[in-house]
């Protein structure tokens, strides 16, 4: 651990770490400020608020679906440090529009900036992992990856909390300052020339994406693992998009409580990630994923029940202190935290499974294919949530449908575990057969 922390003192790692941290922080600061501004200060209709939050989530994710294949190809065929500088310059321009949208406020400008930030993140995403083996020694790569992941989580949590507590005008100034700081940090990243010579980029994003996904999902185990992960992100997308309208319209609380919900969800996923690693003791296995998905659905169902039977018990909107003092608040927060913990326990082993199931030469493409399928599921989930809201489904009713999706994810995870167990048994039989043949040959020689 100490060796990993020491990387933060190295120029070959620190600028990338800071650039990634600031980018993730800015994404979540802007998204949270946008969603809470529209939910609590622009719209006053529950259906419109739920639909807007779902559409906003889908717009941010859509670029990952459209451009992941292209972003991966560009990262392979060009100097990654140069791409970082281009991407971080674009972030400043994007945040200029975003800041104006927050100040006016303008829903159109805000959504346009949100989509553009999704494009920015989609092109930066493959670089933060692909550049590490070029700048770090072989024994440092794992530690560096862990630091990037930890920094990303901290940035998401920090951006969510700050975006939820500062006013829109302050958020407008902060997103510009963070973008400028990211640009400065990006300029310090050492060169990382292309690892593939004469790399030809397929600019047909549909064809490139289809080929990438098709190649990855030919293997049954990968197919099921990617589907499981995609269901998790679909569920997470709907839940995150419904938190602000859930807080405002069902719990009659203010945006501080909405920020609390988002923070609880982020912390819960992290706790679940740690818990499953302890439970599996380093073994990569999907055996706990089916149960985790069922537990996640159970907590969602209880959250649905609590929201449906919530009684305000006072006048006006509840602030954070008043909400926490409510007799049912502990139950609601426990349900929300439980959903997130179970979700982390469900998805983390599946990501590890993707990395060890394929040869090292195919890992990056497999992760890119997974990102494309995940993004497709998330966009579909966001559109479905928006459609249900426009059809006057209440937020608790949408939560109940999400719980059904969790049950389906549990079934797919169970199928994955069975397939993996079958493959493991076959491998063991092949080893036993080879050993018996070896003993037979030895006996013949004697």
N, C-alpha and C positions, 0 to 999 in steps of 0.2 A: 504493500500500500504506500509506504514511504517513497519507494522508487517511482511510483506513478505520480504522486504529488510533485516530485522533483521536476517532472516534465513542464510544470507551469513556470519554471524559471528558464526554460529553453526557448530561444527565438524560433526554432523549427517547429514548436508546438503552440506556444502561448498566443501568438497573433490569430491563429486559426481558432483556438478555443474562445478567445474574446469575440471574434467576428461571429461565430456560431451562437454564442450566448446572447449577444446584442440583437442578432436577427430574430431569434426565437422570442426574446423579451418584447421586441417591437411588434412582432406579429400579434402576440396575445394582448399587449397593451392596447393596440389599435382595435382589434376585434372586440374586446370587452367594452371599451369606451363607446364604440359604435353601437353595439347591441343594447347596452343599457341606456344610451341616449335616445335611441329610437323607441325602445320599449317603455321607458318611464317619462319621456318628455315630448315625444312627437305623436305617437299613436295613442288612442284611448279606446281601442276596440280589441277585445281578447283574441278574436279570430285573426285579425290583421297582424297582431303582435306575434302570435305563434307562427303564422305563415312567414312573416319577415325573418324571424330568427332561423327558421329552417332553410329559407332561400339563401340567407347570408352564409350559413354553414356550407351549403352546397356550392356556392360561388367560389369560396376559398379553396375547396377541395377539387373542383373541376379541373384546374390546370395540372394537378398531379396526374389525373387520368389522361389528359390530352398530351402532355409534354414530357412525361417521365422517360419514355424510350428515347426521345430526341436528346434530352438532358444527359442521359447516360452515354450516348454516342459522342456528344461534344466533350464530355469529361474525359473519355478515353483518347480522343484524337487531338486534344489541344492542351496548352499549358493551363493547368487548373488554377494557378495563382492569377493568371490573366483573366480567366472567366470570373473569378471572385471579384476582381476590381470592377469589371463591367457590371456584374450583378449588383454590387453595393452602390455603384453610381446610380443605377436605375432606381434603387430603393429611395434615394434622396428625392428624385423626381416624383416617384409615386407618393411619397409622404407629403409632398407639397400639395398635391390634390387632396389627399386625405385630410390634411390639416384644415384646408379651406372648407371641406365638407363638414368637419366638426364645428367650425366657427359659424357657418351660415345659419343653421345646419341644412345640408342638402342630401337627401337619401340617395339620389342618383350618383352624386360624386362619391359618397361613402361606399356604395356598392361597387362602383368602378375601381376605386382604389383598393378595395378588399380583393377583387378578382386579380388585379395587377400584383398585389402582394403574394397571392397564391402562385402566380407565374414566377415571381422572384424566388420563392421558397422551393418550387419544383425544380428549378435549375441549380439552386445551391445544394439541394439535398444529396445527390450522388457524390458531390465533390468532398463533403466533410468526411466520408468514409474512404473513398478511393485515394485521397491524398495522403492518408496516414502512413501506409507502407512505404511511400516515397520519402517521407521526412523522418520517420522513426526507425529504430533498429527492430529486428524481428521480435526480440523479447519485450519491446516497449509497446508494440501495437495493441495488445490486449488492454494494457493499462491506459493507453491513450484513448482507446474506444470507450472504456468505462468512464473516463473523465468527461468526454464529450457527451455521453448519455446523461451523466449526473448534472452537468452544466445545463443541458437542454431542459431537463425536468425543473431545475431551480429557476430557469428563465421563464418557463411556462407559468409556474406558480407565481413568481414575482410580477410578471406582466399582467396576469389575471387580477391579482390583488390591487396593484397600483391603478390599473385601468378602471377598477370598480370604485375607488375611493376619491379620485381627483376629478374636478369638474372638466367638462369638454374643452374649455379654453386652455387649461393647463395641459391636458392630454395632447392638444394640437401642437403646442410648443415642444413637449417632451418627445413625441414621435420623430420630429425633425432633428432634435439634438441627438437622439439615439441613432438615427440613420447616419448622421454625420460622423459620430464616434465609430460606428461600424465601418464606414468608408475608410477612416484613418487606420483602423486596425487591419482591414483587408489589404491595405497597401504594404503592410509589413510582412505579409505571408511570403516565405521564400519561394523561388520558382519551382514548379513541378511539371517538367516537360512531359509530353505524351508518352505513354508506355507502349503504344501500338503505332508502328511506323506505317505510313501510307494508308491511314485509316480513312475509309470512305463512309460518309454519313448519309444515311437514308432519310431524306427530308420529308418523306411521305409518312406523316405521323401515324396515320391509321394503319398502314401496312407494317411499319416497324413495330407498332404496339401489338398487333395481332400475331406477328411472328414470334415476338418475345414471349407473350403469354402462352401461345400454342406449344412452344418448345419446352417451357417450364412445366406445363400441366399434363404432359404426356405420361408422367410418372404418377401412379395412383396415389401414393403417399403425399406427394407434393400437392396434387390436386385437392385432396381433402384438407390438408393443413392450410392452404391458401384460402379455401372456402371458410374454414373455421375463423381464421383471423379477420376475414372480410365481414363475417357476421358480427364479430365483436365490434369492429369500427362502425358498422351500420347502427348497432344498438347505441354505442357511445355518441354518435353524431346526433341521433334523435334526442337522447337524454340531455346533452349539453345545450341543444337548441331550445329545449322546452323549459330549462331552469328559470330564465327570467320571467316568461309569462306564468309559469307555475307559481313563482314567488309572489308576483304582483296580483294575479287574479284569483288564485286558490287560497294562498296564505295571507293575502292582503298586507304584504310586507314591502319594504323599500329595497333599493338597489344594494344596500350594504348586505342584506340577507342573500340576495342573488349572488353577490361576490363570495359570501361564505359557502354557498352551495358549490360553486365552481372550485373553490379552494379545497373543500372537503373531498370532492371527486378526484382532484389531482393527487392529494396526499394519500387517499385510499388506494389508488392504482399503484403508487410507489410501495406502500406497505404490503400489498398483495404480491408484488414482484419479489420483495425480500422474503416473504413468508414461503412462497413456493420453492424458492431456491434452497431454503433451509429444509423444507419438507422432503424434497427430492435428493438432497445431499449431493448436488452437482450432477446427478444423472439427468440426461435429456430424455424425458418421457411425457407422453400425453395422457397418462393414466388418471391424473386428477382433473383434467380439463372437463370431462362430462359432468362430474359432480359440481365443479366450480360454476359451470353455466347454469345448472339447476338452482344452485344457491343464489346466484345473481338474479334469476327470474323470481325466486321466492321473495327476495328483498324488494324487487320492483313491485310485486303484487301487494306487499304490505304497504309500500309507499303510496300506491294507488288507493288503497283503503283509507290510509291516514289523510290523504288529500281530499278524498271524497267526503269525509266526515269531519273535516276541520271546522271548528267554530271560532269566530274571531274573538268574541268576548270583550270587545272594547270599541271605542270610537277612533276613527282615523286610521292611518297606515302605521303598521308596526315597524319600529326601528329595530336594530340588531339586538339591543338589550331587552326590549319588550318581547321580541320573538323567542329568544332563548328562555325567557321566564314562562312562556306559554306551557301549559301542562303536557301538550302533545309534541313539543318541539324536540325533546330528547329522542323520542321514537322516530320522528322524521329524519333527524340528523344521523341516527344510528342506521336507519334503512339506507340512506344515501351513501354513507361510509361503507356499509356492507356490500352494496352493489359494486362500488369501486374496488374494494379489496378482492371480492370474488372475480371481478373482471381481470384484475392484474394476475391473479393465480391462473386464470383460464388462458390468457394470451401469451405470457412470457415463455412458457415451455415450447409453444408453437413456433415462436420466432427462432429460438435456439435450434429447434428441429429443422427448420429450413436451412440453417447454416451448416449443419453436419451431414445432411442427407445427400448433398450434391458434392461433386469434386470442387476443390478450391477455385479452379478455373471458371466454374459456372456459378459461383456464389453470388457475385454482383448482379448478374443477369436474372438470377432467381429472385433476389430481393427486389429488383426493378419490376419484374413481372408481378410479384406480390403487391407492390405499391400501386400498380395500374388496376389490378382487380379490386384491391381495397378501396381505391378512389371511386371506382365505378359503383360499388356497393354503397359508399357514403353519399354519393350524389343522388342515387336512387332513393336512399333512405330520407335524405333531406327533402326531395321532391314529394315523396309519399307523405311526410309529416306536414308539408305545406298544403297538400291536397286535402288531407284529413281535417286540417284546421279550417280551410275554406268551406268544407262540407259540414262545419259546425260541430266537429268532434271536440270534446273538451280535452284539456291537457291530461287529466287522470285517465280518460278513455284511451288516449294515445299511449300512455304508460302501460296500460294493460296489454295492448297489441305488441309493445316492445317485449313484454314478458313472454309472449308466445314465441317471438323470434329467438329469445334466449333458450327456450326448450328445443327449438329446431337446431340451434347451434350445439346443444348438448348431444343430440343424436348424431350429428356429423362428427363431433369429437370422439364419440364412442366408436363409430365406424373406423375412424383413423387409428384409434388404439388397437382395434381388432386386426386391422390390416398390418400394423406394425408388429404385433405379436405373432401373426402368421408368418411374416417375412423373417422375423427373428428365429422362429422355430425351423423354418426352411434352411436358414443359414447354419443353425446348429446341426441339423441332420446332414447337411453337405459336409460339414467339418467331421462329423462322426464317420460318415461314409468314406471320406478321404483317409481318415485315420485307420479304419478297418482295412482298406486297400493297401495301405502302407504296411500294416502288420502282416497281411497275407503275402505280400511280396517278400518280406523279410523271412517268413517261414519257408517259402520256396527256396530261397537262397541257402538257408541252413540245410 
